[in-house]
Structures are given as C-alpha cells and as structure tokens.
C-alpha cells in the first residue's frame, strides 16, 4: 500500500536545504495518460474544483517534483493539482523541487 498523507507530508516538510521552490512549465512535468484517466475516474470532482480555482487565479499549494534522469519532472505530491492546472491552461506551476 502507498504512503499515507501524513507520511507524504512529513517527507515534504523535512526537505533538505538543497531543495528549491521555482515555477515549472507544465509541459516539463510527466504524468501518464493512464494516471490522468484513473484519477479523473476516481477524483474527477476534486480535479474540477482545482481547475476552477486555477482559472479564478486562486492561490494554490505548491506541488512537489523530482527531476527525471531523462529531463523534466516526476510528481512526488500534487498529481490532482498538476492535472487541473493543465486542464485550466496554466503555463507554469509553483513547485518544490526535491532530490
């Protein structure tokens, strides 16, 4: 079974000094079509709510990303927010880069 929310939050809160918060182009964030489909089926209403928040310019919690060996980023925390931002047509998203 995956990590609990508390475990993920503790891991995020204990980031090291080399971690960096930046704005990342959404095109550089990898999320597979199968993951998008799975999350839309399971949590579509939550993603839609986030999409509306992005479109309304509301402040959102930053996502947590890890650099990929072949370029771009994998999502450590914030898959729903990344998907919603892509649907909203947002170009950049605030992210904590770890690793």
N, C-alpha and C positions, 0 to 999 in steps of 0.2 A: 504494500500500500504506500502511497505517496506521503510526502511530508505534510504535517498539519499546518494550518495557517500560523499558529504560534511558532512552530519550528522555522517556517519560512521568514516570519517577521523578525525573529531573533537573529537569524543568519544575516538578514538585511541590515538590522540595526548594529551589528557588530562588524560592519565593513572596515577595511583597513585604510590607512592614510593614503595609500596609492589609488584608492577608488576615486572616481571623478564623476561629477554631475555635469552633463552637457545636453545640448539639443541635438537629436539624431534625426536624420532623414528617414522617414518611414520605409522608403524603398530599400534601405540598408538592413532592415530587420526581417529575419527569416521566420515565417510561420507557414506551415504546410497547408495546402487546401483541405486535407483531411482533418487537420486540427480545427481549422475555421468551421468546417461543416459540423464537426462533433460539438463544438462549443455553441454554435448557433442553435443546434437542435436542443441542447440541454439548457442553455442560458441566454436564449435569444432576447428575452425581455430586458435582462441586465445590460447586454451589449447595446441594445437600442436606447436605453436610458443614458448610457455613457456617450453614445453617438450624439444624442441631442445636447448633452452637456458640452461636448466639444464644439458643436455648431453654434451654441449660445455663448461661447467664449468663457465658460466657467473654468475656474482653476481646478486642475486635476492632480491627483497624486502621481508623482513620477514613477516610471516603470524601472525595472532593474534588468540590465542587459549584460551579457557576457560576450566578448569578442569571439568570432568564429575563426578557425585556423585559415579558412579559405576566403576570409573577408566578410564584412557585415557583422551582424549580431544575432545571438540566440536570446530568447526571452527567459529570464530567471523568474520574474514576477511581473504580472501585468498583461497577460495574454488578452483578456477581455478588453482592456483599455487600448491596446495596440490595434486590435481588430476594429474597435469602434472608431478610433482615430482615422484608420484607413477608409472606413465607410463614410466618415464625415468629410473626407478630402483634405484633412490636415496634412501639411507638408512635413512638419517637424514635431517631435515629441520630446518632452523633458525626460531624461533618463539618468540613472545612476549606473555607471559602468563599473563592473566588478571583475576581479580576476586578472 
